Amino acid sequence: MNARAGAHRALQWRTRPASPRAAVLVLHGGQEYGEHAPGLLNLPGLRMVGFARSVERVTADAGIAVGVVRYRCKGWNGDRADAARDALAALGDLAEELGPVPTVLIGHSMGGRAALRAGGHPCVTGVVALAPWCPRDEPVEHLAGRRVLMLHGDRDKVTSPADTDLFAARARTEGAHVAGYRVVGSGHTLMRRAADWHRTTADLTGALLGLTPLPADIAGALATPAPAATGLALPLH
């Protein structure tokens, strides 16, 4: 039993095989500030249900556990970085329950920032960040050796595609293996071209887990050494 029984539990399983060989955690978006817990009608969380289901289809019968990160607060809340703390707590629970299995994090917006911030955890081998919130002083050094895939809509008015590109370039100079897609014609909510977002995210996650090959353009970009910016904003038509 978890030693922190009775406290907030950040990890909630959707799919948990008897003996998982790897895991995926999904992190939804939020807001810059907000100390109240997400409500029962949590639209950012509902937005990620389609992504989780797509991942479950791609990983069916492969021994992959799929879970979601539950936040204590709606907001990031400055230096508290509450969503990142919850992501790390969920990873701690995951390692305690499953052992140190390879884990891929999928996060949107604030959840993308939390996934990237938690990407240095020993279990994490890859991150898929969707329209992530990437302030220009966000740390990147901890992502050395990780595979980081970043997708951003070219019509996003909430988080900046340019900031995502800058984060990707900075992470690459610190030893991360980074590539990214620009989702042409799509904005921040991921609703426009939703099927493409779901399919691509699930396929990339399956590839990061070793179930299928990476797309050739992504594989080539991941092999590109710093400081080249090639492959950080590949067009997803």
Long-range contacts (C-beta under 8 A, 24 or more apart in sequence): 2-93, 2-96, 8-70, 8-72, 8-86, 8-89, 9-70, 9-93, 10-69, 10-70, 10-71, 10-72, 10-86, 10-87, 10-89, 10-90, 10-93, 11-67, 11-69, 11-70, 11-89, 11-90, 11-93, 11-94, 11-97, 12-67, 12-68, 12-69, 12-70, 13-65, 13-66, 13-67, 14-52, 14-56, 14-66, 14-67, 14-68, 15-56, 15-64, 15-65, 15-66, 15-67, 16-65, 16-66, 16-67, 17-63, 17-64, 17-65, 19-63, 20-63, 20-64, 20-65, 20-98, 20-101, 21-62, 21-63, 21-64, 21-101, 21-102, 22-63, 22-64, 22-65, 22-101, 22-102, 22-103, 22-104, 22-209, 22-210, 23-64, 23-65, 23-66, 23-67, 23-94, 23-98, 23-101, 23-102, 23-103, 23-104, 23-123, 24-55, 24-59, 24-64, 24-65, 24-66, 24-67, 24-103, 24-104, 24-105, 24-106, 24-205, 24-209, 25-66, 25-67, 25-68, 25-69, 25-87, 25-90, 25-91, 25-94, 25-103, 25-104, 25-105, 25-106, 25-115, 26-51, 26-52, 26-55, 26-66, 26-67, 26-68, 26-69, 26-106, 26-107, 26-111, 27-68, 27-69, 27-83, 27-87, 27-105, 27-106, 27-107, 27-108, 27-111, 27-112, 27-114, 27-115, 28-68, 28-69, 28-71, 28-107, 28-108, 28-109, 28-111, 29-108, 29-109, 29-110, 29-111, 29-112, 30-71, 30-73, 30-74, 30-75, 30-76, 30-83, 30-109, 30-110, 30-111, 31-74, 31-75, 31-76, 31-110, 32-75, 32-76, 32-110, 33-75, 33-76, 33-77, 33-78, 34-73, 34-74, 34-75, 34-77, 35-73, 35-74, 35-75, 35-77, 36-73, 36-74, 37-71, 37-72, 37-73, 37-74, 38-71, 38-74, 44-108, 44-109, 44-111, 47-108, 47-189, 47-190, 48-106, 48-108, 48-111, 50-194, 50-198, 51-106, 51-108, 51-130, 51-197, 51-198, 51-201, 51-202, 53-198, 54-198, 54-199, 54-201, 54-202, 55-106, 55-201, 55-202, 55-205, 55-206, 57-202, 58-202, 58-203, 58-205, 58-206, 58-211, 58-212, 59-205, 59-206, 59-209, 59-211, 62-209, 62-211, 64-209, 65-94, 65-98, 65-101, 67-94, 69-111, 69-114, 75-110, 76-110, 76-113, 76-114, 76-133, 81-114, 81-117, 83-110, 83-111, 83-113, 83-114, 84-113, 84-114, 84-117, 84-118, 86-114, 87-114, 87-115, 87-117, 87-118, 88-118, 88-121, 91-118, 91-121, 91-123, 91-124, 94-123, 95-122, 95-123, 102-209, 104-128, 104-205, 104-208, 104-209, 106-130, 106-201, 106-205, 107-132, 108-132, 108-190, 109-133, 109-158, 109-159, 109-188, 112-150, 112-159, 113-138, 116-143, 116-148, 116-167, 119-143, 119-146, 119-148, 120-146, 125-208, 126-205, 126-208, 126-209, 128-201, 128-204, 128-205, 128-208, 129-164, 130-190, 130-197, 130-201, 131-156, 131-158, 131-159, 131-164, 131-188, 131-190, 132-159, 132-164, 132-167, 133-159, 134-159, 134-160, 134-163, 134-164, 134-166, 134-167, 135-163, 136-163, 136-166, 136-167, 138-167, 140-167, 140-170, 140-171, 140-174, 140-176, 141-174, 143-171, 143-174, 143-175, 143-176, 144-174, 144-175, 144-176, 145-175, 145-176, 145-177, 146-176, 146-177, 147-176, 147-177, 147-178, 147-208, 147-222, 148-176, 148-177, 148-178, 148-179, 149-178, 149-179, 149-180, 149-181, 149-204, 149-208, 149-218, 150-178, 150-179, 150-180, 150-181, 150-232, 151-180, 151-181, 151-182, 151-183, 151-197, 151-200, 151-201, 151-236, 152-180, 152-181, 152-182, 152-183, 152-233, 153-182, 153-183, 153-185, 153-186, 153-187, 153-188, 153-190, 153-192, 153-193, 154-182, 154-183, 154-184, 154-185, 154-186, 155-185, 155-186, 155-187, 155-192, 156-186, 156-187, 156-188, 157-187, 157-188, 158-187, 158-188, 159-188, 161-233, 165-229, 165-232, 165-233, 168-232, 169-226, 169-227, 169-229, 169-232, 172-224, 172-225, 172-226, 172-227, 172-228, 172-232, 173-226, 173-227, 177-222, 177-223, 178-221, 178-222, 178-232, 179-217, 179-218, 179-221, 179-222, 179-224, 179-231, 179-232, 179-234, 180-221, 180-231, 180-232, 180-233, 180-234, 181-233, 181-234, 181-235, 181-236, 182-233, 182-234, 182-235, 182-236, 183-236, 184-235, 184-236, 184-237, 196-236, 200-236
